[in-house]
Amino acid sequence: MSYLNQKTVKNSVSFSGIALHSGVNVSITINPAEPNFGIVFKRIDLKTNNLVYPNFMNVTNTSLNTTIENEFGAKVSTIEHLMGALFGLGIDNALIEINNEEVPILDGSAKIFIEKIILAGIKISSSPIKIIKINKEVNFSDGNRYISIKPSALSLDIDFELKYKNPIIANQRNKFKIYEDDLTDVYNSRTFCLFEDIEMIKKNGLAKGGSLENAIVVKDKEILNPDGLRNEKEFVNHKILDCVGDLYTTGYRILASIKCSQGGHYLTNQLLRKVFENRENFSLIEIQEKNLPHTLINRNLLKSIA
C-alpha cells in the first residue's frame, strides 16, 4: 500500500497540560477518522455548534498564536505546533477532541506530539491523497517583512530568515525540503520570547501559562533556560515549524517554494488568503503512486514509524 495514500492515527492518542496563553489545564484526544474526513477540532466542553475547522479562512487571530473560530464563536487557539506535527507525519484525517479553547503547549515544540502519535501508530488507507500545486508566484509584504510562494515541481521548500536586534537571536536563516530532509530540529524547536517583552505580553492577558519549561526566554546576551538551546538554529527552526503548521490550514500538503523574512502567523495566513482568492494560482491534484516518486515522502519520519 502506498505512503501516498491518506493516513489517520491507528489508535486514539491523548495529551494534557497547561495552555500557554490562558494558563488553564487542557486535555485533547486525537481520534482516528475515515478517508476524506480531514482534520476537525471538536470542543467537547460545548454541547452544540462545537466543530471547528482549521481552515485559513477561519483564522481569526494571528497575534502570538493561530486561532480558528467557527460561525458560532467557538474557538480553538495555539493550533500551530499540533498542525505542524500532523503535517509532518502525513496525518490527513483526525477528529481532535479538546475540552477547552486552547491546545496545550507541552514543551513549546511539536516534539511530544510527534513522539506520542508515532507510538499510537499510523493507519494507511486505500484512498489517495490530494495535494495543492502552486501554479503562479504570489507575494505578501508588511513593511520590511515579506513572504512569497512560487511553483515547485515535487517538493515543499521553506527558506526562512529572522532579524532581531538581540545579539543572541540576531540574524538567523535556514532552509528545509519538507518532504525530504530530516525535520527533527524543526519539530524539537521551542517557542521563544525576549525577557523585556514578557511584561507587555502578560498585560495583554497572554502567556499566563508560559515558563522556562515551555519557552526559550532570552535576556540581553543570555538564554535563561538552564539547558540552553536544543539546536544551533532553534529560533528560526521554530518559525519554520509555525509556518508548516499554518500551511496545513489549507487542508492539504503543498508543492511549492516559500521564502519568508521576519514572518509569522499573520504573514502566512495573509499569503494563503491571497493565493486562494484566484483559482489560477493553484491546482488541487489527486496523487496516485504512478504520479510521483517517493521523494514526496519524509523518509526519516517514515523510518521512525516503521
C-alpha positions as CSV (number, residue, x, y, z in Angstrom):
1,M,0.0,0.0,0.0
2,S,1.3,3.4,-0.9
3,Y,2.5,6.0,1.5
4,L,0.8,8.4,-0.9
5,N,-2.5,7.2,0.4
6,Q,-4.4,9.0,3.1
7,K,-3.5,8.4,6.7
8,T,-5.0,8.6,10.2
9,V,-3.9,7.6,13.7
10,K,-4.2,3.9,14.3
11,N,-5.3,4.4,17.9
12,S,-6.6,7.4,19.8
13,V,-3.8,9.4,21.5
14,S,-4.3,11.9,24.3
15,F,-2.3,14.9,25.6
16,S,-2.8,17.1,28.6
17,G,-1.1,20.1,30.0
18,I,-1.1,23.8,30.6
19,A,-2.2,26.2,27.8
20,L,0.4,28.8,27.0
21,H,-1.8,31.9,26.9
22,S,-4.9,31.1,29.0
23,G,-2.9,29.2,31.7
24,V,-5.6,26.6,32.2
25,N,-5.1,22.8,32.1
26,V,-6.4,21.3,28.8
27,S,-6.8,17.8,27.5
28,I,-7.0,16.8,23.9
29,T,-7.5,13.4,22.2
30,I,-6.7,12.7,18.6
31,N,-9.1,10.1,17.2
32,P,-8.9,8.0,14.0
33,A,-11.1,9.2,11.2
34,E,-12.2,7.9,7.8
35,P,-10.6,9.0,4.5
36,N,-11.6,12.5,3.2
37,F,-12.8,13.5,6.8
38,G,-10.0,16.0,7.1
39,I,-8.7,17.5,10.4
40,V,-11.5,18.6,12.6
41,F,-11.5,20.0,16.1
42,K,-14.4,19.3,18.5
43,R,-14.9,21.4,21.6
44,I,-16.3,18.7,23.9
45,D,-16.9,21.3,26.7
46,L,-19.6,22.8,24.4
47,K,-22.8,20.9,23.8
48,T,-23.7,22.4,20.4
49,N,-22.1,24.0,17.4
50,N,-18.8,22.7,18.7
51,L,-16.9,21.6,15.5
52,V,-14.1,24.0,14.4
53,Y,-12.3,23.5,11.1
54,P,-8.6,24.5,10.9
55,N,-9.0,26.4,7.6
56,F,-7.1,29.6,6.8
57,M,-10.4,31.4,6.2
58,N,-11.5,30.5,9.8
59,V,-8.3,32.1,11.3
60,T,-9.4,35.0,13.5
61,N,-6.3,35.8,15.4
62,T,-2.6,35.6,14.5
63,S,-1.1,37.5,17.4
64,L,1.4,35.2,19.1
65,N,-0.6,32.1,18.0
66,T,-3.0,30.9,15.4
67,T,-6.7,30.9,16.5
68,I,-9.5,29.4,14.5
69,E,-13.2,30.1,15.1
70,N,-16.5,28.8,13.7
71,E,-19.5,30.8,12.8
72,F,-21.0,30.4,16.3
73,G,-17.9,31.8,18.1
74,A,-16.4,28.5,19.2
75,K,-12.6,28.9,19.1
76,V,-9.5,26.7,19.2
77,S,-6.2,28.6,19.7
78,T,-2.5,27.8,19.5
79,I,-3.1,25.1,17.0
80,E,0.2,25.6,15.0
81,H,2.5,23.1,16.7
82,L,-0.1,20.3,16.6
83,M,-0.9,21.1,13.0
84,G,2.8,21.1,12.1
85,A,3.1,17.6,13.7
86,L,0.1,16.3,11.8
87,F,1.5,17.7,8.5
88,G,4.9,16.2,9.1
89,L,3.6,12.8,9.9
90,G,1.2,12.9,6.9
91,I,-2.0,12.6,9.0
92,D,-4.8,13.6,6.6
93,N,-7.8,12.7,8.8
94,A,-8.4,13.0,12.5
95,L,-11.1,14.1,14.9
96,I,-9.4,16.1,17.7
97,E,-11.5,16.4,20.8
98,I,-10.5,19.3,23.1
99,N,-12.0,20.3,26.5
100,N,-11.1,24.0,26.4
101,E,-10.3,26.8,24.0
102,E,-6.5,26.4,23.7
103,V,-4.3,23.4,22.7
104,P,-1.8,22.6,25.5
105,I,1.7,24.0,24.9
106,L,3.5,20.9,26.3
107,D,7.2,21.7,25.9
108,G,6.7,24.6,23.4
109,S,7.6,22.5,20.4
110,A,6.0,19.6,18.3
111,K,8.3,17.0,19.8
112,I,5.8,15.4,22.2
113,F,3.0,15.4,19.7
114,I,5.3,13.6,17.1
115,E,6.6,11.0,19.6
116,K,3.2,10.0,21.0
117,I,1.4,9.9,17.6
118,I,4.2,7.6,16.3
119,L,3.7,5.4,19.4
120,A,-0.1,5.3,18.8
121,G,0.6,4.1,15.3
122,I,-0.4,5.4,11.8
123,K,-3.1,3.7,9.7
124,I,-2.8,4.0,5.9
125,S,-6.0,3.8,3.9
126,S,-6.6,2.8,0.3
127,S,-7.7,6.4,-0.7
128,P,-5.1,8.5,-2.5
129,I,-4.1,11.9,-1.0
130,K,-4.7,15.2,-2.7
131,I,-2.1,17.9,-2.9
132,I,-2.2,21.6,-3.7
133,K,0.2,22.5,-6.5
134,I,1.1,26.2,-6.7
135,N,0.9,27.4,-10.3
136,K,1.9,31.1,-10.0
137,E,4.1,33.2,-7.8
138,V,2.2,35.1,-5.1
139,N,3.8,37.7,-2.7
140,F,2.7,39.4,0.5
141,S,4.6,42.1,2.4
142,D,4.1,44.1,5.6
143,G,6.7,46.8,5.8
144,N,10.1,45.1,5.8
145,R,8.5,41.7,6.4
146,Y,7.6,39.6,3.4
147,I,6.6,36.1,2.3
148,S,6.4,34.6,-1.2
149,I,5.3,31.4,-2.7
150,K,6.1,30.1,-6.1
151,P,5.8,26.8,-8.1
152,S,7.9,23.8,-7.3
153,A,7.9,20.5,-9.2
154,L,7.9,17.9,-6.5
155,S,8.8,19.5,-3.2
156,L,7.9,21.9,-0.5
157,D,10.9,24.2,0.2
158,I,10.8,26.7,3.1
159,D,13.5,29.3,3.2
160,F,13.1,31.5,6.4
161,E,15.1,34.2,8.0
162,L,14.8,36.1,11.3
163,K,16.3,39.5,12.0
164,Y,16.5,40.6,15.7
165,K,18.4,43.3,17.4
166,N,19.1,41.0,20.2
167,P,22.6,39.6,19.9
168,I,21.7,36.0,20.8
169,I,18.9,35.7,18.2
170,A,20.4,38.2,15.8
171,N,20.0,37.2,12.1
172,Q,19.2,33.5,11.5
173,R,18.3,31.8,8.3
174,N,17.6,28.2,7.5
175,K,16.1,26.2,4.6
176,F,14.4,22.8,4.5
177,K,13.0,20.5,1.9
178,I,10.0,19.5,4.0
179,Y,9.3,16.1,2.3
180,E,12.9,15.0,2.1
181,D,15.1,16.5,4.9
182,D,15.4,15.3,8.5
183,L,13.0,17.6,10.3
184,T,14.0,16.6,13.8
185,D,15.4,20.0,14.6
186,V,12.3,21.7,13.3
187,Y,9.9,19.7,15.4
188,N,12.1,19.9,18.5
189,S,12.5,23.7,18.4
190,R,10.6,25.6,21.1
191,T,8.7,28.9,21.0
192,F,10.7,31.8,22.3
193,C,10.4,35.4,23.5
194,L,12.5,38.3,24.8
195,F,12.6,38.8,28.5
196,E,11.7,42.5,28.1
197,D,8.5,41.6,26.2
198,I,7.1,39.4,28.9
199,E,5.5,42.1,31.0
200,M,3.7,43.6,28.0
201,I,2.5,40.2,26.8
202,K,1.1,39.4,30.2
203,K,-0.5,42.9,30.4
204,N,-2.4,41.9,27.3
205,G,-3.7,38.8,29.1
206,L,-1.4,36.3,27.3
207,A,1.3,33.9,28.3
208,K,-0.3,33.1,31.6
209,G,1.0,29.6,31.3
210,G,4.4,30.5,30.0
211,S,7.5,29.2,31.7
212,L,11.0,28.1,31.1
213,E,9.5,24.6,30.7
214,N,7.7,25.6,27.5
215,A,9.5,28.5,26.0
216,I,13.0,29.8,25.4
217,V,13.5,33.2,27.2
218,V,16.3,35.5,26.0
219,K,17.6,38.3,28.2
220,D,20.2,40.5,26.6
221,K,23.2,38.1,25.9
222,E,21.8,35.3,28.0
223,I,19.5,32.4,27.5
224,L,17.6,31.9,30.8
225,N,16.8,28.3,30.2
226,P,19.2,26.2,32.2
227,D,19.8,23.6,29.4
228,G,20.3,26.2,26.7
229,L,19.3,25.6,23.1
230,R,18.3,22.2,21.6
231,N,19.9,23.1,18.3
232,E,22.1,25.9,16.9
233,K,19.2,27.5,14.9
234,E,16.4,26.8,17.3
235,F,14.9,30.2,16.9
236,V,14.4,30.2,13.1
237,N,13.7,26.5,13.1
238,H,10.7,27.1,15.4
239,K,9.5,29.7,13.0
240,I,9.6,27.1,10.2
241,L,7.6,24.8,12.5
242,D,5.0,27.5,12.9
243,C,5.0,28.1,9.1
244,V,4.4,24.4,8.4
245,G,1.5,24.3,10.9
246,D,-0.1,27.3,9.4
247,L,0.3,26.0,5.9
248,Y,-1.7,23.0,6.9
249,T,-4.8,25.3,7.3
250,T,-5.1,24.7,3.6
251,G,-6.2,21.2,4.4
252,Y,-3.6,19.5,2.2
253,R,0.1,19.2,1.7
254,I,1.6,21.6,-0.8
255,L,4.0,21.6,-3.7
256,A,5.7,25.0,-3.6
257,S,8.8,27.0,-2.8
258,I,8.3,29.5,0.1
259,K,10.6,32.3,1.1
260,C,10.0,34.4,4.2
261,S,11.7,37.2,6.0
262,Q,10.7,38.2,9.5
263,G,7.4,36.5,9.1
264,G,4.9,34.7,11.4
265,H,1.3,33.6,11.6
266,Y,-0.1,36.8,10.2
267,L,2.1,36.8,7.0
268,T,1.5,33.1,6.3
269,N,-2.3,33.5,6.7
270,Q,-2.4,36.6,4.5
271,L,-0.4,34.8,1.9
272,L,-2.8,31.8,1.8
273,R,-5.8,34.1,1.5
274,K,-4.1,35.8,-1.4
275,V,-3.2,32.5,-3.1
276,F,-6.7,31.1,-2.9
277,E,-8.6,34.1,-4.0
278,N,-7.6,33.4,-7.6
279,R,-8.2,29.8,-8.9
280,E,-5.4,30.3,-11.4
281,N,-2.8,30.4,-8.6
282,F,-3.2,26.7,-7.7
283,S,-4.4,23.3,-8.7
284,L,-5.7,20.5,-6.4
285,I,-4.4,17.2,-7.7
286,E,-5.1,13.7,-6.6
287,I,-1.9,11.7,-6.2
288,Q,-1.5,8.1,-7.4
289,E,1.6,6.0,-6.9
290,K,2.5,6.3,-10.6
291,N,2.3,10.1,-10.5
292,L,5.1,10.9,-8.1
293,P,8.3,9.3,-6.9
294,H,8.9,8.7,-3.2
295,T,10.8,12.0,-2.8
296,L,7.4,13.4,-1.8
297,I,7.8,11.5,1.5
298,N,9.7,12.4,4.5
299,R,11.9,9.3,4.7
300,N,13.2,9.9,8.2
301,L,9.7,10.1,9.7
302,L,8.6,7.0,7.8
303,K,11.6,5.2,9.2
304,S,10.6,6.3,12.7
305,I,7.0,4.9,12.1
306,A,8.3,1.6,10.8
